[in-house]
Amino acid sequence: MIFLLRDTLEKTALALASAFLFVGFFRFNSWIFSNLEYGEGISWVFLPAGFRIILVLVLGLPGAVGLMLGSWFIDRELFNQGATTLAILNGVVSGMTPWLVMKYLTHRQWLSPQLQTLNAAQLLNLILIFAATSAIGHQLVWVLLERPQLNIWVDIWPMFVGNALGALLMLYSFKFVLDRLRSRAE
């Protein structure tokens, strides 16, 4: 019983920390790349996409839940404007897409479950599949909920490019730092 309670508290703390970090990183990205914004919520360089993957790779499901909670916090104005379904689905897509992509690639054995053994090709596959899946997921939510002034065939590309570039920058930087730390430890 105590183990279950401790495990639940740890996972809750990880999810809340992930949410807090994601919101901060989202705001940081908006500040740095405000000139590269294609439209509301879509940037040509979206570093939080890489942060999503890192959180899910490191923390698993608690990281994904934290991303979902963080996205709900970011979209909190939508709740007040009567777009509750849009805000909820945006959060689900934001949080669960990287986790589902990771699970799928691991199941197909296209991605190593051990972070230390990930190679550049596996990271690139993860990034491109995640970027496409995330862009498609968000665009489908917006189409289903009839978001005004949406052109899915045009709007999907900036989101894909922004997710891919942001994830590439974040993940390869993260891998570079980890490799340097590992080489120093040896």
C-alpha positions, 0 to 999 in steps of 0.5 A, spaced: 500 500 500 505 504 501 509 503 495 502 504 491 501 511 494 509 513 493 509 511 486 502 515 485 505 521 488 512 520 484 508 520 478 504 526 480 510 530 481 513 528 475 507 530 471 506 537 474 513 538 474 513 536 466 507 541 466 510 547 469 517 546 465 513 545 458 509 552 460 515 555 461 519 552 455 513 554 451 513 561 453 521 562 452 520 559 445 514 564 444 519 570 446 525 567 442 522 566 435 516 571 435 518 573 429 518 566 426 510 565 428 506 563 422 500 563 425 497 563 432 500 557 436 504 555 429 511 557 429 517 555 424 521 553 429 518 550 435 523 548 440 517 545 445 516 539 440 523 537 442 522 538 449 515 534 448 519 528 446 525 529 451 520 529 456 516 522 454 523 519 452 525 520 459 519 520 464 514 516 459 507 517 461 507 522 467 511 526 462 505 525 457 500 527 462 504 533 464 505 535 457 497 535 456 496 539 463 501 544 461 497 545 454 491 545 458 494 551 462 496 554 455 490 554 452 486 556 458 483 562 455 479 557 450 476 554 456 473 561 458 471 562 450 466 556 450 471 552 446 472 547 451 472 541 446 478 544 442 482 546 448 481 539 451 483 535 444 489 540 443 492 538 450 490 530 448 494 531 442 500 535 445 501 530 450 499 523 448 502 524 440 509 523 442 508 518 447 504 514 442 509 515 437 514 512 442 510 506 444 509 505 436 516 505 434 519 501 440 513 496 439 516 495 431 523 495 434 525 502 430 526 505 437 531 503 442 527 503 449 534 505 452 536 512 451 543 510 452 543 506 445 539 511 441 543 513 435 542 519 430 538 515 425 533 513 430 532 520 433 531 522 426 525 517 425 522 519 431 523 526 430 520 526 423 514 521 425 512 525 431 512 532 427 508 529 422 503 525 427 503 532 431 501 536 425 496 532 422 493 531 429 492 538 431 490 540 424 484 534 424 482 537 431 481 544 428 478 541 422 473 537 426 471 543 430 471 547 424 476 552 426 475 559 422 480 560 417 483 554 417 486 551 410 489 544 412 493 543 406 497 549 407 497 550 415 500 543 416 506 544 413 509 550 417 507 546 423 510 540 421 517 544 419 516 548 426 516 541 430 521 538 426 526 543 426 525 545 434 525 537 435 532 536 431 535 542 435 533 540 442 534 532 441 541 533 437 543 538 442 540 534 448 544 528 445 550 532 444 550 534 452 549 527 454 555 524 449 559 529 452 557 527 459 558 520 458 565 521 455 567 525 461 565 520 466 569 514 462 
